[in-house]
């Protein structure tokens, strides 16, 4: 899984019917140094992530292993909202603080 | 499967159904000489015993979820073993 920050949302009324009812969020890689990386991706949301939150997402066919994305054309899904990231004993991210 | 070092931990209380009680660890991927190569990422700890600094091996993609009790979970990387020893005499020294 990868760390990312929710930086935006995508609304598409004309889309595959198999994507109906699913929230699509724009993610940017979140580095262990707390800085945002380059690049982005659009991921489906299965845990109610909000703008600005640091999340964990998984890709590939694992992304279809949630009730919300089962049998849907999904290759990236947000599957956790991060509370704390600690590397080598230092807290690199603490929800609500950093 | 690939070698990795456990370099950190990640706590998440709001996560996908089925991941209750599953521990997330941050790992640094390694090359065949166990030197860091590539960006760190997050894996579930299917062994439930991997600690900071330990050399582990990780299974990726959808099969990662099969390492957990509940396998219908959105997981694409799982620590499935803690390495005691590597014996690779035929591995060429330097490229």
N, CA and C atoms of all chains as a GROMACS GRO file, in nm:
protein
  579
    1UNK      N    1   0.086  -0.121   0.000
    1UNK     CA    2   0.000   0.000   0.000
    1UNK      C    3   0.088   0.124   0.000
    2UNK      N    4   0.031   0.237  -0.039
    2UNK     CA    5   0.107   0.362  -0.046
    2UNK      C    6   0.037   0.469   0.035
    3UNK      N    7   0.118   0.564   0.083
    3UNK     CA    8   0.064   0.679   0.157
    3UNK      C    9   0.030   0.791   0.059
    4UNK      N   10  -0.079   0.860   0.085
    4UNK     CA   11  -0.115   0.972  -0.004
    4UNK      C   12  -0.200   1.072   0.074
    5UNK      N   13  -0.210   1.192   0.016
    5UNK     CA   14  -0.300   1.291   0.075
    5UNK      C   15  -0.414   1.317  -0.022
    6UNK      N   16  -0.535   1.330   0.031
    6UNK     CA   17  -0.651   1.360  -0.055
    6UNK      C   18  -0.643   1.509  -0.091
    7UNK      N   19  -0.624   1.537  -0.219
    7UNK     CA   20  -0.607   1.677  -0.261
    7UNK      C   21  -0.726   1.727  -0.344
    8UNK      N   22  -0.822   1.640  -0.374
    8UNK     CA   23  -0.934   1.687  -0.453
    8UNK      C   24  -1.036   1.578  -0.480
    9UNK      N   25  -1.142   1.616  -0.546
    9UNK     CA   26  -1.245   1.517  -0.580
    9UNK      C   27  -1.274   1.525  -0.729
   10UNK      N   28  -1.329   1.417  -0.782
   10UNK     CA   29  -1.367   1.414  -0.924
   10UNK      C   30  -1.516   1.381  -0.929
   11UNK      N   31  -1.589   1.461  -1.005
   11UNK     CA   32  -1.731   1.430  -1.025
   11UNK      C   33  -1.750   1.398  -1.172
   12UNK      N   34  -1.815   1.286  -1.202
   12UNK     CA   35  -1.837   1.250  -1.344
   12UNK      C   36  -1.977   1.192  -1.354
   13UNK      N   37  -2.066   1.265  -1.419
   13UNK     CA   38  -2.202   1.211  -1.430
   13UNK      C   39  -2.204   1.107  -1.542
   14UNK      N   40  -2.124   1.133  -1.647
   14UNK     CA   41  -2.119   1.033  -1.757
   14UNK      C   42  -2.001   0.942  -1.730
   15UNK      N   43  -2.032   0.822  -1.685
   15UNK     CA   44  -1.923   0.728  -1.654
   15UNK      C   45  -1.980   0.588  -1.661
   16UNK      N   46  -1.891   0.491  -1.645
   16UNK     CA   47  -1.936   0.353  -1.645
   16UNK      C   48  -2.040   0.336  -1.534
   17UNK      N   49  -2.152   0.270  -1.570
   17UNK     CA   50  -2.254   0.252  -1.466
   17UNK      C   51  -2.198   0.174  -1.347
   18UNK      N   52  -2.095   0.095  -1.377
   18UNK     CA   53  -2.038   0.014  -1.269
   18UNK      C   54  -1.969   0.102  -1.165
   19UNK      N   55  -1.956   0.230  -1.192
   19UNK     CA   56  -1.891   0.318  -1.094
   19UNK      C   57  -1.992   0.404  -1.019
   20UNK      N   58  -2.121   0.377  -1.046
   20UNK     CA   59  -2.224   0.458  -0.980
   20UNK      C   60  -2.212   0.450  -0.829
   21UNK      N   61  -2.235   0.565  -0.766
   21UNK     CA   62  -2.243   0.566  -0.621
   21UNK      C   63  -2.108   0.565  -0.550
   22UNK      N   64  -1.998   0.567  -0.627
   22UNK     CA   65  -1.867   0.562  -0.561
   22UNK      C   66  -1.799   0.698  -0.569
   23UNK      N   67  -1.744   0.741  -0.455
   23UNK     CA   68  -1.676   0.869  -0.452
   23UNK      C   69  -1.538   0.852  -0.515
   24UNK      N   70  -1.497   0.948  -0.597
   24UNK     CA   71  -1.365   0.943  -0.660
   24UNK      C   72  -1.283   1.059  -0.607
   25UNK      N   73  -1.168   1.030  -0.549
   25UNK     CA   74  -1.084   1.133  -0.489
   25UNK      C   75  -0.950   1.139  -0.559
   26UNK      N   76  -0.892   1.258  -0.563
   26UNK     CA   77  -0.760   1.275  -0.625
   26UNK      C   78  -0.656   1.265  -0.514
   27UNK      N   79  -0.558   1.179  -0.534
   27UNK     CA   80  -0.454   1.156  -0.433
   27UNK      C   81  -0.318   1.200  -0.487
   28UNK      N   82  -0.237   1.252  -0.393
   28UNK     CA   83  -0.099   1.285  -0.428
   28UNK      C   84  -0.010   1.206  -0.333
   29UNK      N   85   0.104   1.152  -0.380
   29UNK     CA   86   0.189   1.073  -0.290
   29UNK      C   87   0.233   1.156  -0.170
   30UNK      N   88   0.232   1.092  -0.050
   30UNK     CA   89   0.272   1.161   0.073
   30UNK      C   90   0.401   1.096   0.119
   31UNK      N   91   0.512   1.172   0.114
   31UNK     CA   92   0.644   1.115   0.147
   31UNK      C   93   0.661   1.097   0.296
   32UNK      N   94   0.757   1.010   0.333
   32UNK     CA   95   0.782   0.988   0.476
   32UNK      C   96   0.844   1.111   0.540
   33UNK      N   97   0.887   1.205   0.454
   33UNK     CA   98   0.941   1.330   0.511
   33UNK      C   99   0.828   1.432   0.526
   34UNK      N  100   0.705   1.386   0.502
   34UNK     CA  101   0.591   1.476   0.520
   34UNK      C  102   0.565   1.565   0.401
   35UNK      N  103   0.652   1.553   0.297
   35UNK     CA  104   0.630   1.640   0.180
   35UNK      C  105   0.548   1.563   0.076
   36UNK      N  106   0.470   1.640  -0.004
   36UNK     CA  107   0.391   1.576  -0.110
   36UNK      C  108   0.482   1.546  -0.229
   37UNK      N  109   0.466   1.425  -0.286
   37UNK     CA  110   0.548   1.388  -0.402
   37UNK      C  111   0.483   1.438  -0.529
   38UNK      N  112   0.547   1.406  -0.642
   38UNK     CA  113   0.488   1.448  -0.770
   38UNK      C  114   0.393   1.338  -0.817
   39UNK      N  115   0.312   1.373  -0.916
   39UNK     CA  116   0.218   1.272  -0.967
   39UNK      C  117   0.088   1.274  -0.887
   40UNK      N  118  -0.008   1.200  -0.937
   40UNK     CA  119  -0.139   1.193  -0.870
   40UNK      C  120  -0.205   1.064  -0.914
   41UNK      N  121  -0.316   1.030  -0.853
   41UNK     CA  122  -0.403   0.928  -0.911
   41UNK      C  123  -0.545   0.948  -0.860
   42UNK      N  124  -0.641   0.894  -0.930
   42UNK     CA  125  -0.779   0.902  -0.887
   42UNK      C  126  -0.814   0.766  -0.827
   43UNK      N  127  -0.857   0.768  -0.702
   43UNK     CA  128  -0.887   0.642  -0.633
   43UNK      C  129  -1.031   0.645  -0.585
   44UNK      N  130  -1.090   0.527  -0.574
   44UNK     CA  131  -1.225   0.518  -0.518
   44UNK      C  132  -1.211   0.515  -0.367
   45UNK      N  133  -1.316   0.560  -0.300
   45UNK     CA  134  -1.307   0.572  -0.155
   45UNK      C  135  -1.395   0.467  -0.088
   46UNK      N  136  -1.336   0.390   0.004
   46UNK     CA  137  -1.420   0.290   0.074
   46UNK      C  138  -1.426   0.317   0.224
   47UNK      N  139  -1.366   0.429   0.270
   47UNK     CA  140  -1.367   0.453   0.415
   47UNK      C  141  -1.413   0.594   0.451
   48UNK      N  142  -1.461   0.670   0.355
   48UNK     CA  143  -1.511   0.804   0.386
   48UNK      C  144  -1.401   0.905   0.410
   49UNK      N  145  -1.299   0.904   0.324
   49UNK     CA  146  -1.186   0.996   0.343
   49UNK      C  147  -1.228   1.137   0.301
   50UNK      N  148  -1.170   1.236   0.368
   50UNK     CA  149  -1.203   1.376   0.337
   50UNK      C  150  -1.085   1.452   0.283
   51UNK      N  151  -1.111   1.570   0.228
   51UNK     CA  152  -1.008   1.654   0.168
   51UNK      C  153  -0.899   1.681   0.272
   52UNK      N  154  -0.774   1.666   0.232
   52UNK     CA  155  -0.662   1.697   0.320
   52UNK      C  156  -0.617   1.580   0.407
   53UNK      N  157  -0.700   1.477   0.417
   53UNK     CA  158  -0.662   1.366   0.505
   53UNK      C  159  -0.550   1.284   0.441
   54UNK      N  160  -0.462   1.232   0.527
   54UNK     CA  161  -0.357   1.140   0.479
   54UNK      C  162  -0.415   1.000   0.488
   55UNK      N  163  -0.405   0.928   0.376
   55UNK     CA  164  -0.470   0.797   0.366
   55UNK      C  165  -0.373   0.692   0.316
   56UNK      N  166  -0.421   0.568   0.317
   56UNK     CA  167  -0.347   0.456   0.260
   56UNK      C  168  -0.433   0.403   0.147
   57UNK      N  169  -0.369   0.375   0.031
   57UNK     CA  170  -0.450   0.318  -0.077
   57UNK      C  171  -0.381   0.194  -0.132
   58UNK      N  172  -0.458   0.104  -0.190
   58UNK     CA  173  -0.396  -0.014  -0.253
   58UNK      C  174  -0.438  -0.016  -0.399
   59UNK      N  175  -0.357  -0.082  -0.482
   59UNK     CA  176  -0.382  -0.079  -0.626
   59UNK      C  177  -0.388  -0.220  -0.682
   60UNK      N  178  -0.422  -0.228  -0.809
   60UNK     CA  179  -0.430  -0.359  -0.873
   60UNK      C  180  -0.561  -0.426  -0.838
   61UNK      N  181  -0.567  -0.558  -0.857
   61UNK     CA  182  -0.697  -0.623  -0.835
   61UNK      C  183  -0.731  -0.630  -0.686
   62UNK      N  184  -0.631  -0.604  -0.599
   62UNK     CA  185  -0.666  -0.598  -0.456
   62UNK      C  186  -0.768  -0.487  -0.432
   63UNK      N  187  -0.768  -0.387  -0.520
   63UNK     CA  188  -0.858  -0.273  -0.499
   63UNK      C  189  -1.003  -0.316  -0.512
   64UNK      N  190  -1.028  -0.434  -0.570
   64UNK     CA  191  -1.169  -0.479  -0.584
   64UNK      C  192  -1.212  -0.560  -0.464
   65UNK      N  193  -1.125  -0.571  -0.363
   65UNK     CA  194  -1.160  -0.658  -0.250
   65UNK      C  195  -1.221  -0.578  -0.135
   66UNK      N  196  -1.326  -0.500  -0.168
   66UNK     CA  197  -1.407  -0.437  -0.065
   66UNK      C  198  -1.552  -0.450  -0.113
   67UNK      N  199  -1.647  -0.441  -0.019
   67UNK     CA  200  -1.788  -0.452  -0.059
   67UNK      C  201  -1.821  -0.346  -0.164
   68UNK      N  202  -1.764  -0.226  -0.145
   68UNK     CA  203  -1.800  -0.115  -0.233
   68UNK      C  204  -1.745  -0.134  -0.374
   69UNK      N  205  -1.627  -0.196  -0.388
   69UNK     CA  206  -1.563  -0.200  -0.521
   69UNK      C  207  -1.565  -0.340  -0.582
   70UNK      N  208  -1.632  -0.434  -0.516
   70UNK     CA  209  -1.636  -0.572  -0.568
   70UNK      C  210  -1.695  -0.573  -0.708
   71UNK      N  211  -1.632  -0.644  -0.801
   71UNK     CA  212  -1.679  -0.657  -0.940
   71UNK      C  213  -1.697  -0.523  -1.010
   72UNK      N  214  -1.622  -0.422  -0.965
   72UNK     CA  215  -1.632  -0.292  -1.032
   72UNK      C  216  -1.499  -0.265  -1.102
   73UNK      N  217  -1.500  -0.175  -1.200
   73UNK     CA  218  -1.375  -0.142  -1.268
   73UNK      C  219  -1.288  -0.051  -1.180
   74UNK      N  220  -1.229  -0.111  -1.076
   74UNK     CA  221  -1.153  -0.030  -0.979
   74UNK      C  222  -1.011  -0.084  -0.971
   75UNK      N  223  -0.911   0.004  -0.986
   75UNK     CA  224  -0.773  -0.044  -0.970
   75UNK      C  225  -0.701   0.032  -0.859
   76UNK      N  226  -0.774   0.121  -0.790
   76UNK     CA  227  -0.710   0.191  -0.676
   76UNK      C  228  -0.822   0.227  -0.580
   77UNK      N  229  -0.804   0.190  -0.453
   77UNK     CA  230  -0.908   0.221  -0.354
   77UNK      C  231  -0.841   0.268  -0.224
   78UNK      N  232  -0.900   0.371  -0.166
   78UNK     CA  233  -0.852   0.418  -0.036
   78UNK      C  234  -0.910   0.322   0.067
   79UNK      N  235  -0.822   0.259   0.149
   79UNK     CA  236  -0.870   0.155   0.241
   79UNK      C  237  -0.832   0.185   0.386
   80UNK      N  238  -0.770   0.302   0.413
   80UNK     CA  239  -0.743   0.338   0.553
   80UNK      C  240  -0.717   0.487   0.565
   81UNK      N  241  -0.759   0.544   0.676
   81UNK     CA  242  -0.727   0.683   0.706
   81UNK      C  243  -0.618   0.678   0.812
   82UNK      N  244  -0.507   0.746   0.785
   82UNK     CA  245  -0.388   0.730   0.870
   82UNK      C  246  -0.397   0.818   0.994
   83UNK      N  247  -0.367   0.756   1.111
   83UNK     CA  248  -0.360   0.834   1.234
   83UNK      C  249  -0.214   0.875   1.260
   84UNK      N  250  -0.125   0.775   1.257
   84UNK     CA  251   0.015   0.801   1.293
   84UNK      C  252   0.111   0.729   1.199
   85UNK      N  253   0.219   0.797   1.164
   85UNK     CA  254   0.327   0.732   1.089
   85UNK      C  255   0.454   0.752   1.168
   86UNK      N  256   0.520   0.641   1.202
   86UNK     CA  257   0.645   0.651   1.278
   86UNK      C  258   0.754   0.576   1.203
   87UNK      N  259   0.866   0.645   1.180
   87UNK     CA  260   0.978   0.581   1.109
   87UNK      C  261   1.102   0.593   1.196
   88UNK      N  262   1.164   0.479   1.226
   88UNK     CA  263   1.287   0.479   1.306
   88UNK      C  264   1.268   0.555   1.436
   89UNK      N  265   1.147   0.543   1.494
   89UNK     CA  266   1.126   0.602   1.626
   89UNK      C  267   1.076   0.746   1.621
   90UNK      N  268   1.085   0.816   1.505
   90UNK     CA  269   1.032   0.954   1.502
   90UNK      C  270   0.892   0.953   1.440
   91UNK      N  271   0.804   1.033   1.502
   91UNK     CA  272   0.668   1.044   1.448
   91UNK      C  273   0.675   1.138   1.328
   92UNK      N  274   0.648   1.084   1.208
   92UNK     CA  275   0.658   1.166   1.088
   92UNK      C  276   0.524   1.232   1.056
   93UNK      N  277   0.417   1.170   1.107
   93UNK     CA  278   0.284   1.229   1.081
   93UNK      C  279   0.192   1.190   1.196
   94UNK      N  280   0.117   1.288   1.243
   94UNK     CA  281   0.018   1.262   1.348
   94UNK      C  282  -0.109   1.334   1.307
   95UNK      N  283  -0.216   1.259   1.286
   95UNK     CA  284  -0.340   1.322   1.239
   95UNK      C  285  -0.380   1.432   1.333
   96UNK      N  286  -0.410   1.549   1.274
   96UNK     CA  287  -0.455   1.661   1.356
   96UNK      C  288  -0.341   1.746   1.409
   97UNK      N  289  -0.217   1.692   1.405
   97UNK     CA  290  -0.106   1.774   1.459
   97UNK      C  291  -0.019   1.824   1.347
   98UNK      N  292   0.046   1.730   1.276
   98UNK     CA  293   0.140   1.784   1.176
   98UNK      C  294   0.066   1.826   1.050
   99UNK      N  295   0.828  -1.284  -0.454
   99UNK     CA  296   0.843  -1.216  -0.324
   99UNK      C  297   0.975  -1.142  -0.321
  100UNK      N  298   0.984  -1.040  -0.235
  100UNK     CA  299   1.104  -0.958  -0.233
  100UNK      C  300   1.150  -0.938  -0.088
  101UNK      N  301   1.282  -0.909  -0.072
  101UNK     CA  302   1.334  -0.874   0.061
  101UNK      C  303   1.293  -0.731   0.095
  102UNK      N  304   1.281  -0.704   0.225
  102UNK     CA  305   1.259  -0.565   0.269
  102UNK      C  306   1.303  -0.553   0.414
  103UNK      N  307   1.332  -0.429   0.454
  103UNK     CA  308   1.360  -0.399   0.594
  103UNK      C  309   1.240  -0.332   0.655
  104UNK      N  310   1.209  -0.366   0.780
  104UNK     CA  311   1.100  -0.295   0.848
  104UNK      C  312   1.160  -0.166   0.904
  105UNK      N  313   1.111  -0.050   0.857
  105UNK     CA  314   1.169   0.078   0.904
  105UNK      C  315   1.070   0.159   0.986
  106UNK      N  316   0.943   0.118   0.991
  106UNK     CA  317   0.850   0.200   1.069
  106UNK      C  318   0.714   0.136   1.084
  107UNK      N  319   0.627   0.207   1.158
  107UNK     CA  320   0.492   0.154   1.182
  107UNK      C  321   0.390   0.258   1.140
  108UNK      N  322   0.268   0.211   1.116
  108UNK     CA  323   0.161   0.302   1.077
  108UNK      C  324   0.035   0.259   1.150
  109UNK      N  325  -0.030   0.356   1.214
  109UNK     CA  326  -0.152   0.324   1.288
  109UNK      C  327  -0.270   0.385   1.215
  110UNK      N  328  -0.376   0.304   1.199
  110UNK     CA  329  -0.498   0.356   1.138
  110UNK      C  330  -0.617   0.293   1.209
  111UNK      N  331  -0.706   0.378   1.263
  111UNK     CA  332  -0.821   0.320   1.332
  111UNK      C  333  -0.940   0.312   1.237
  112UNK      N  334  -0.946   0.404   1.138
  112UNK     CA  335  -1.058   0.397   1.043
  112UNK      C  336  -1.008   0.332   0.916
  113UNK      N  337  -1.040   0.204   0.900
  113UNK     CA  338  -0.987   0.131   0.784
  113UNK      C  339  -1.093   0.034   0.733
  114UNK      N  340  -1.062  -0.024   0.618
  114UNK     CA  341  -1.161  -0.109   0.552
  114UNK      C  342  -1.201  -0.226   0.642
  115UNK      N  343  -1.324  -0.267   0.622
  115UNK     CA  344  -1.378  -0.381   0.697
  115UNK      C  345  -1.289  -0.503   0.673
  116UNK      N  346  -1.268  -0.582   0.784
  116UNK     CA  347  -1.188  -0.703   0.769
  116UNK      C  348  -1.043  -0.680   0.809
  117UNK      N  349  -1.005  -0.553   0.826
  117UNK     CA  350  -0.864  -0.524   0.863
  117UNK      C  351  -0.850  -0.499   1.012
  118UNK      N  352  -0.954  -0.528   1.087
  118UNK     CA  353  -0.944  -0.509   1.232
  118UNK      C  354  -0.830  -0.597   1.284
  119UNK      N  355  -0.748  -0.541   1.372
  119UNK     CA  356  -0.642  -0.621   1.434
  119UNK      C  357  -0.524  -0.650   1.343
  120UNK      N  358  -0.528  -0.594   1.222
  120UNK     CA  359  -0.415  -0.618   1.131
  120UNK      C  360  -0.315  -0.504   1.147
  121UNK      N  361  -0.187  -0.539   1.159
  121UNK     CA  362  -0.084  -0.439   1.184
  121UNK      C  363  -0.022  -0.393   1.050
  122UNK      N  364  -0.002  -0.260   1.037
  122UNK     CA  365   0.064  -0.206   0.918
  122UNK      C  366   0.209  -0.173   0.955
  123UNK      N  367   0.302  -0.210   0.869
  123UNK     CA  368   0.442  -0.174   0.891
  123UNK      C  369   0.495  -0.104   0.766
  124UNK      N  370   0.591  -0.015   0.785
  124UNK     CA  371   0.652   0.055   0.672
  124UNK      C  372   0.780  -0.019   0.638
  125UNK      N  373   0.798  -0.056   0.511
  125UNK     CA  374   0.916  -0.134   0.472
  125UNK      C  375   0.994  -0.062   0.363
  126UNK      N  376   1.125  -0.086   0.367
  126UNK     CA  377   1.216  -0.033   0.264
  126UNK      C  378   1.254  -0.150   0.174
  127UNK      N  379   1.214  -0.146   0.044
  127UNK     CA  380   1.250  -0.257  -0.045
  127UNK      C  381   1.402  -0.268  -0.063
  128UNK      N  382   1.450  -0.390  -0.082
  128UNK     CA  383   1.594  -0.414  -0.095
  128UNK      C  384   1.624  -0.486  -0.226
  129UNK      N  385   1.749  -0.472  -0.272
  129UNK     CA  386   1.787  -0.546  -0.393
  129UNK      C  387   1.844  -0.682  -0.351
  130UNK      N  388   1.900  -0.756  -0.447
  130UNK     CA  389   1.943  -0.894  -0.416
  130UNK      C  390   2.056  -0.897  -0.315
  131UNK      N  391   2.126  -0.783  -0.298
  131UNK     CA  392   2.234  -0.780  -0.195
  131UNK      C  393   2.183  -0.717  -0.067
  132UNK      N  394   2.050  -0.709  -0.058
  132UNK     CA  395   1.984  -0.650   0.060
  132UNK      C  396   2.029  -0.507   0.084
  133UNK      N  397   2.048  -0.432  -0.027
  133UNK     CA  398   2.075  -0.289  -0.015
  133UNK      C  399   1.948  -0.214  -0.055
  134UNK      N  400   1.918  -0.100   0.012
  134UNK     CA  401   1.794  -0.029  -0.018
  134UNK      C  402   1.784   0.004  -0.167
  135UNK      N  403   1.668  -0.023  -0.225
  135UNK     CA  404   1.648   0.015  -0.366
  135UNK      C  405   1.499   0.038  -0.387
  136UNK      N  406   1.464   0.162  -0.419
  136UNK     CA  407   1.324   0.195  -0.441
  136UNK      C  408   1.265   0.265  -0.319
  137UNK      N  409   1.140   0.307  -0.334
  137UNK     CA  410   1.077   0.388  -0.230
  137UNK      C  411   1.012   0.300  -0.123
  138UNK      N  412   1.011   0.343   0.004
  138UNK     CA  413   0.941   0.267   0.107
  138UNK      C  414   0.791   0.260   0.076
  139UNK      N  415   0.728   0.156   0.128
  139UNK     CA  416   0.582   0.145   0.112
  139UNK      C  417   0.526   0.077   0.237
  140UNK      N  418   0.397   0.050   0.238
  140UNK     CA  419   0.332  -0.002   0.358
  140UNK      C  420   0.284  -0.145   0.331
  141UNK      N  421   0.311  -0.235   0.425
  141UNK     CA  422   0.265  -0.374   0.411
  141UNK      C  423   0.194  -0.415   0.538
  142UNK      N  424   0.101  -0.510   0.527
  142UNK     CA  425   0.043  -0.566   0.649
  142UNK      C  426   0.141  -0.671   0.700
  143UNK      N  427   0.141  -0.694   0.831
  143UNK     CA  428   0.232  -0.792   0.888
  143UNK      C  429   0.156  -0.922   0.914
  144UNK      N  430   0.162  -1.012   0.816
  144UNK     CA  431   0.088  -1.138   0.830
  144UNK      C  432   0.155  -1.229   0.933
  145UNK      N  433   0.283  -1.201   0.965
  145UNK     CA  434   0.349  -1.285   1.067
  145UNK      C  435   0.313  -1.238   1.208
  146UNK      N  436   0.268  -1.112   1.216
  146UNK     CA  437   0.233  -1.048   1.346
  146UNK      C  438   0.353  -1.040   1.440
  147UNK      N  439   0.474  -1.066   1.389
  147UNK     CA  440   0.590  -1.063   1.480
  147UNK      C  441   0.704  -0.980   1.426
  148UNK      N  442   0.688  -0.921   1.308
  148UNK     CA  443   0.802  -0.850   1.248
  148UNK      C  444   0.825  -0.721   1.327
  149UNK      N  445   0.954  -0.695   1.356
  149UNK     CA  446   0.984  -0.576   1.434
  149UNK      C  447   1.074  -0.482   1.356
  150UNK      N  448   1.094  -0.361   1.413
  150UNK     CA  449   1.176  -0.258   1.346
  150UNK      C  450   1.315  -0.314   1.317
  151UNK      N  451   1.364  -0.290   1.197
  151UNK     CA  452   1.501  -0.328   1.161
  151UNK      C  453   1.514  -0.471   1.113
  152UNK      N  454   1.405  -0.548   1.120
  152UNK     CA  455   1.418  -0.689   1.080
  152UNK      C  456   1.415  -0.704   0.928
  153UNK      N  457   1.488  -0.806   0.879
  153UNK     CA  458   1.485  -0.839   0.737
  153UNK      C  459   1.368  -0.934   0.716
  154UNK      N  460   1.280  -0.895   0.624
  154UNK     CA  461   1.159  -0.975   0.601
  154UNK      C  462   1.144  -1.002   0.451
  155UNK      N  463   1.047  -1.087   0.415
  155UNK     CA  464   1.014  -1.094   0.273
  155UNK      C  465   0.864  -1.070   0.258
  156UNK      N  466   0.833  -1.004   0.143
  156UNK     CA  467   0.700  -0.946   0.122
  156UNK      C  468   0.639  -1.005  -0.004
  157UNK      N  469   0.512  -1.041   0.005
  157UNK     CA  470   0.439  -1.084  -0.115
  157UNK      C  471   0.351  -0.967  -0.159
  158UNK      N  472   0.344  -0.944  -0.291
  158UNK     CA  473   0.273  -0.825  -0.340
  158UNK      C  474   0.145  -0.867  -0.413
  159UNK      N  475   0.077  -0.768  -0.459
  159UNK     CA  476  -0.043  -0.782  -0.540
  159UNK      C  477  -0.156  -0.849  -0.462
  160UNK      N  478  -0.257  -0.897  -0.533
  160UNK     CA  479  -0.376  -0.946  -0.464
  160UNK      C  480  -0.346  -1.064  -0.372
  161UNK      N  481  -0.243  -1.141  -0.410
  161UNK     CA  482  -0.210  -1.258  -0.327
  161UNK      C  483  -0.174  -1.217  -0.185
  162UNK      N  484  -0.132  -1.093  -0.167
  162UNK     CA  485  -0.094  -1.047  -0.032
  162UNK      C  486  -0.210  -1.070   0.065
  163UNK      N  487  -0.333  -1.048   0.016
  163UNK     CA  488  -0.449  -1.059   0.105
  163UNK      C  489  -0.469  -1.204   0.151
  164UNK      N  490  -0.418  -1.299   0.072
  164UNK     CA  491  -0.439  -1.440   0.108
  164UNK      C  492  -0.356  -1.480   0.229
  165UNK      N  493  -0.268  -1.389   0.273
  165UNK     CA  494  -0.185  -1.422   0.390
  165UNK      C  495  -0.260  -1.393   0.520
  166UNK      N  496  -0.377  -1.329   0.509
  166UNK     CA  497  -0.449  -1.288   0.630
  166UNK      C  498  -0.567  -1.381   0.657
  167UNK      N  499  -0.612  -1.382   0.783
  167UNK     CA  500  -0.728  -1.468   0.818
  167UNK      C  501  -0.847  -1.428   0.732
  168UNK      N  502  -0.873  -1.296   0.728
  168UNK     CA  503  -0.983  -1.248   0.642
  168UNK      C  504  -0.917  -1.208   0.509
  169UNK      N  505  -0.945  -1.282   0.401
  169UNK     CA  506  -0.868  -1.254   0.277
  169UNK      C  507  -0.944  -1.165   0.179
  170UNK      N  508  -1.073  -1.135   0.208
  170UNK     CA  509  -1.142  -1.041   0.119
  170UNK      C  510  -1.118  -0.899   0.172
  171UNK      N  511  -0.991  -0.857   0.158
  171UNK     CA  512  -0.954  -0.724   0.209
  171UNK      C  513  -0.868  -0.655   0.104
  172UNK      N  514  -0.876  -0.521   0.099
  172UNK     CA  515  -0.799  -0.446  -0.001
  172UNK      C  516  -0.654  -0.430   0.042
  173UNK      N  517  -0.574  -0.534   0.016
  173UNK     CA  518  -0.434  -0.533   0.060
  173UNK      C  519  -0.348  -0.573  -0.060
  174UNK      N  520  -0.238  -0.500  -0.086
  174UNK     CA  521  -0.155  -0.539  -0.201
  174UNK      C  522  -0.009  -0.563  -0.162
  175UNK      N  523   0.018  -0.572  -0.030
  175UNK     CA  524   0.156  -0.605   0.013
  175UNK      C  525   0.148  -0.665   0.153
  176UNK      N  526   0.215  -0.778   0.173
  176UNK     CA  527   0.208  -0.843   0.304
  176UNK      C  528   0.342  -0.906   0.339
  177UNK      N  529   0.386  -0.881   0.463
  177UNK     CA  530   0.506  -0.947   0.514
  177UNK      C  531   0.465  -1.090   0.549
  178UNK      N  532   0.529  -1.186   0.484
  178UNK     CA  533   0.490  -1.325   0.507
  178UNK      C  534   0.603  -1.406   0.570
  179UNK      N  535   0.716  -1.343   0.597
  179UNK     CA  536   0.824  -1.419   0.661
  179UNK      C  537   0.932  -1.329   0.715
  180UNK      N  538   0.994  -1.372   0.824
  180UNK     CA  539   1.107  -1.300   0.883
  180UNK      C  540   1.230  -1.385   0.855
  181UNK      N  541   1.330  -1.322   0.791
  181UNK     CA  542   1.445  -1.399   0.741
  181UNK      C  543   1.544  -1.426   0.854
  182UNK      N  544   1.585  -1.553   0.870
  182UNK     CA  545   1.691  -1.586   0.965
  182UNK      C  546   1.826  -1.582   0.893
  183UNK      N  547   1.829  -1.635   0.774
  183UNK     CA  548   1.959  -1.648   0.708
  183UNK      C  549   1.938  -1.650   0.558
  184UNK      N  550   2.035  -1.593   0.485
  184UNK     CA  551   2.032  -1.600   0.339
  184UNK      C  552   2.161  -1.665   0.294
  185UNK      N  553   2.151  -1.768   0.215
  185UNK     CA  554   2.272  -1.838   0.166
  185UNK      C  555   2.262  -1.840   0.016
  186UNK      N  556   2.342  -1.752  -0.050
  186UNK     CA  557   2.329  -1.741  -0.196
  186UNK      C  558   2.469  -1.740  -0.259
  187UNK      N  559   2.541  -1.854  -0.252
  187UNK     CA  560   2.680  -1.855  -0.299
  187UNK      C  561   2.694  -1.827  -0.448
  188UNK      N  562   2.589  -1.854  -0.525
  188UNK     CA  563   2.604  -1.835  -0.671
  188UNK      C  564   2.561  -1.697  -0.716
  189UNK      N  565   2.521  -1.613  -0.616
  189UNK     CA  566   2.482  -1.477  -0.654
  189UNK      C  567   2.609  -1.402  -0.690
  190UNK      N  568   2.618  -1.347  -0.813
  190UNK     CA  569   2.742  -1.278  -0.852
  190UNK      C  570   2.769  -1.162  -0.758
  191UNK      N  571   2.897  -1.136  -0.727
  191UNK     CA  572   2.930  -1.030  -0.634
  191UNK      C  573   2.884  -0.896  -0.687
  192UNK      N  574   2.960  -0.842  -0.779
  192UNK     CA  575   2.923  -0.708  -0.830
  192UNK      C  576   2.878  -0.721  -0.975
  193UNK      N  577   2.788  -0.641  -1.019
  193UNK     CA  578   2.742  -0.646  -1.160
  193UNK      C  579   2.859  -0.613  -1.253
   0.00000   0.00000   0.00000
